[in-house]
């Protein structure tokens, strides 16, 4: 009996991918963000959703009382009656100035949608059809339990063969979100998409930019500068320099060093755009030669 219970328990675990090995030490979170079923027509399987990104290594500051060095607690307070227990608080939606409609947890549960427990694939589209303005946050979708793997793999392989991205919806963090599902290696990646009413029309943002054509010679020089700086994307080439500066600041403060305020960067007021472009092109063309020379001397 004990073995049967143990076996049944193990079959419900999430088949999680291994933690990624990289310089930043980012790892898959211990608990899924969402658990439910992935469904394609009549085929479904239990799945778990994990964040594909991590901010665990970011510098985070706490608010302290400078006199006692105690960490400050945020206390829910009514401006008229004083502190209020968080357990007694209710949610309210403001319909007019200082007028609210309040809702209880039971009322919120009563309007839960099927997407709270099911990611139902509704449509397949070409990736090129989705404007990058709509792409939001990436996640890993993994099967929950050994019994889910077969159906999961069937859906993954069918999607890979189609070359299309699946669209479905699920409820996460109290909001129904549009999700794009696509195969990646042995698994599925899910990316949340912004809804249409969340994206501002680019024409609205750029309407005050004049439509006149720039000088052709300037564009040609700028094109050459772009060609000099072109290369494949490598995420490891880019580090958060501000985060690194914060870490250095903390280490220096620990050592008791005096912190000197950095000088602000000089303003670059471009008077002659053509001259600035030519100087930029000349500067970029010299950089590779200098780099090659250093490498040869190092040998």
C-alpha positions in Angstrom: 0.0 0.0 0.0 2.8 2.4 0.9 4.6 1.7 -2.4 1.3 2.3 -4.4 0.9 5.7 -2.6 4.5 6.6 -3.3 4.2 5.7 -6.9 1.0 7.7 -7.3 2.6 10.7 -5.7 5.6 10.6 -8.0 3.5 10.4 -11.1 2.0 13.9 -10.4 5.3 15.7 -10.2 6.2 18.3 -12.9 8.8 17.1 -15.4 11.0 20.1 -15.0 13.9 21.0 -17.3 17.3 21.2 -15.7 18.4 24.5 -14.3 20.3 26.5 -17.0 24.0 26.7 -16.5 25.2 30.2 -17.1 27.5 32.9 -15.6 24.6 34.6 -13.9 23.4 31.5 -12.1 19.8 32.0 -13.1 17.7 28.9 -12.3 14.2 27.7 -12.7 11.9 28.7 -9.9 10.9 26.0 -7.4 7.2 26.5 -7.8 5.2 26.9 -11.0 3.4 30.1 -11.6 0.4 28.3 -13.0 -0.8 24.7 -13.2 -3.6 23.3 -15.3 -4.1 21.5 -18.7 -2.9 22.2 -22.2 -5.7 21.3 -24.6 -5.7 20.8 -28.3 -9.2 19.9 -29.4 -10.0 16.6 -27.6 -6.3 16.0 -26.6 -5.2 17.4 -23.3 -2.4 16.9 -20.7 -1.6 18.4 -17.3 1.1 21.1 -17.4 3.0 23.5 -15.2 4.1 27.0 -16.2 7.5 28.4 -15.0 9.1 31.8 -15.6 11.8 31.7 -18.2 13.6 34.7 -16.6 14.9 35.4 -13.2 15.6 38.6 -11.2 16.9 36.7 -8.2 20.4 38.1 -8.7 19.4 41.7 -8.9 20.4 44.1 -6.2 17.4 44.9 -4.0 17.3 47.6 -1.3 15.2 47.7 1.8 13.9 50.8 3.6 15.6 51.2 7.0 15.3 53.6 10.0 18.7 55.3 9.8 18.8 55.7 13.6 18.1 52.0 14.5 18.9 50.3 11.2 15.7 48.4 11.6 13.8 47.4 8.5 10.6 49.4 8.1 7.2 47.6 8.0 4.5 48.8 5.8 1.2 48.9 7.8 -2.2 49.2 6.2 -3.7 52.4 7.6 -7.1 54.0 7.3 -6.6 57.8 7.3 -9.6 58.2 9.7 -9.4 55.2 12.1 -5.7 54.2 11.9 -4.1 50.8 11.3 -6.2 48.0 9.8 -5.6 44.3 9.8 -4.8 43.0 6.3 -7.1 40.1 6.8 -10.0 42.5 7.2 -9.4 44.4 3.9 -11.6 44.0 0.9 -11.1 44.8 -2.8 -12.8 47.9 -4.2 -13.2 49.4 -7.7 -13.5 53.2 -7.9 -16.5 54.2 -10.0 -16.3 57.9 -9.0 -14.2 60.1 -6.8 -14.1 58.3 -3.4 -17.0 56.0 -4.4 -16.2 52.3 -4.7 -17.9 49.0 -5.5 -16.5 46.3 -3.2 -16.2 42.6 -4.0 -15.6 39.6 -1.9 -13.3 36.6 -2.5 -16.4 34.4 -3.0 -17.8 36.8 -5.6 -14.5 36.8 -7.5 -14.3 33.0 -7.4 -17.9 32.9 -8.9 -16.7 34.6 -12.1 -13.6 32.5 -12.7 -13.3 31.3 -16.2 -12.3 28.0 -17.6 -9.0 29.5 -18.5 -8.1 29.5 -14.8 -7.4 25.8 -15.2 -7.0 25.2 -19.0 -4.8 26.7 -21.7 -7.0 25.9 -24.6 -5.4 26.3 -28.0 -7.8 28.4 -30.1 -5.9 29.3 -33.2 -2.6 28.8 -35.1 -0.8 31.7 -36.8 2.4 32.5 -38.5 5.0 34.1 -36.2 5.5 36.9 -38.7 1.8 37.9 -38.2 2.4 38.8 -34.6 3.8 42.4 -34.2 6.7 42.6 -31.8 4.8 45.3 -29.8 2.5 42.5 -28.6 5.2 40.1 -27.3 5.6 40.3 -23.5 6.9 37.8 -21.0 8.4 34.3 -21.8 7.6 31.1 -19.8 8.5 27.4 -19.9 5.5 25.0 -20.2 6.4 21.5 -18.9 4.3 18.3 -18.5 3.0 17.6 -15.0 3.8 14.0 -14.3 5.0 11.1 -16.3 1.5 10.3 -17.6 1.3 13.7 -19.3 4.5 13.3 -21.4 3.0 11.3 -24.3 0.2 13.8 -25.1 2.6 16.7 -24.5 5.1 15.3 -27.0 2.4 14.7 -29.6 1.2 18.3 -29.3 4.8 19.6 -29.5 5.7 17.5 -32.6 2.5 18.5 -34.4 3.2 22.1 -33.7 6.8 21.8 -34.9 5.7 20.2 -38.1 3.1 23.0 -38.8 5.7 25.7 -38.3 3.0 27.8 -36.7 2.5 29.4 -33.3 -0.5 28.4 -31.2 -2.7 31.0 -29.4 -4.7 30.4 -26.3 -5.8 32.1 -23.1 -5.3 31.5 -19.4 -5.9 33.3 -16.2 -2.7 34.3 -14.3 -2.4 36.8 -11.5 -6.1 37.6 -11.6 -6.0 38.5 -15.3 -6.9 36.6 -18.4 -3.9 36.7 -20.8 -3.4 35.8 -24.4 -0.6 33.3 -24.7 1.6 32.2 -27.7 2.8 28.6 -27.5 5.7 27.4 -29.7 8.0 24.4 -29.6 11.6 24.8 -28.4 13.9 21.8 -28.3 12.2 19.1 -26.2 9.6 21.4 -24.7 7.2 24.3 -25.3 7.8 28.0 -24.7 4.8 30.2 -23.8 5.0 33.9 -24.2 2.3 36.2 -22.9 0.9 38.7 -25.5 -0.5 42.1 -24.8 -4.1 42.6 -25.6 -5.1 45.0 -28.3 -6.3 47.7 -25.9 -2.9 47.6 -24.1 -0.9 48.6 -27.2 -0.7 52.3 -28.2 -0.9 52.9 -32.0 2.6 53.7 -33.3 1.0 56.3 -35.7 -0.2 58.1 -32.6 3.3 58.1 -31.0 5.1 59.3 -34.2 2.5 61.7 -35.7 4.6 64.8 -35.0 7.7 63.5 -36.8 8.0 65.2 -40.2 7.7 63.0 -43.3 10.5 64.7 -45.3 13.3 62.6 -46.7 16.8 63.0 -45.1 19.9 63.8 -47.1 20.9 60.8 -49.2 24.6 61.1 -48.5 24.0 61.2 -44.7 21.9 58.0 -45.0 24.7 56.3 -47.0 27.3 57.1 -44.3 25.0 56.0 -41.5 24.4 52.7 -43.4 28.2 52.1 -43.5 28.4 52.7 -39.8 25.6 50.2 -39.2 27.4 47.6 -41.4 30.6 48.1 -39.4 28.7 47.4 -36.1 26.6 44.5 -37.5 27.0 41.0 -36.0 25.2 38.0 -34.6 23.2 38.5 -31.4 25.0 37.2 -28.3 23.2 38.0 -25.0 26.4 37.3 -23.0 28.0 40.4 -24.6 25.6 42.7 -22.8 25.7 43.1 -19.0 23.6 45.4 -16.8 26.3 48.0 -16.1 24.1 49.8 -13.6 23.6 46.6 -11.7 27.3 46.0 -11.7 27.9 49.6 -10.5 25.4 48.9 -7.6 27.3 45.8 -6.6 30.6 47.7 -6.6 29.0 50.5 -4.6 27.8 48.0 -1.9 31.3 46.3 -1.8 33.0 49.7 -1.4 30.6 50.8 1.3 31.3 47.5 3.2 35.0 48.3 3.1 34.3 51.8 4.5 35.4 53.7 1.4 34.3 57.2 0.7 32.0 57.4 -2.3 32.8 60.2 -4.7 30.0 61.6 -6.9 30.6 60.8 -10.6 30.8 63.7 -13.1 27.8 63.9 -15.4 28.5 63.0 -19.0 29.1 66.0 -21.3 26.3 67.2 -23.5 26.8 66.4 -27.2 25.3 69.2 -29.2 25.7 68.2 -32.8 26.1 71.3 -35.0 27.1 69.6 -38.3 25.4 66.3 -38.7 27.3 65.3 -41.8 30.7 66.1 -40.1 29.6 64.0 -37.1 28.7 61.1 -39.3 32.0 61.2 -41.1 33.9 61.3 -37.9 31.9 58.4 -36.6 32.6 56.3 -39.7 36.3 57.1 -39.5 36.4 56.2 -35.8 34.6 52.9 -36.3 36.9 52.0 -39.2 40.0 52.4 -37.0 38.7 50.3 -34.1 39.1 46.9 -35.8 42.6 47.7 -36.9 43.7 48.7 -33.4 42.1 45.5 -32.0 44.0 43.3 -34.5 47.2 45.1 -33.7 46.8 44.4 -30.0 46.1 40.7 -30.6 49.2 40.3 -32.7 51.5 42.1 -30.2 50.0 39.9 -27.4 51.3 36.8 -29.3 
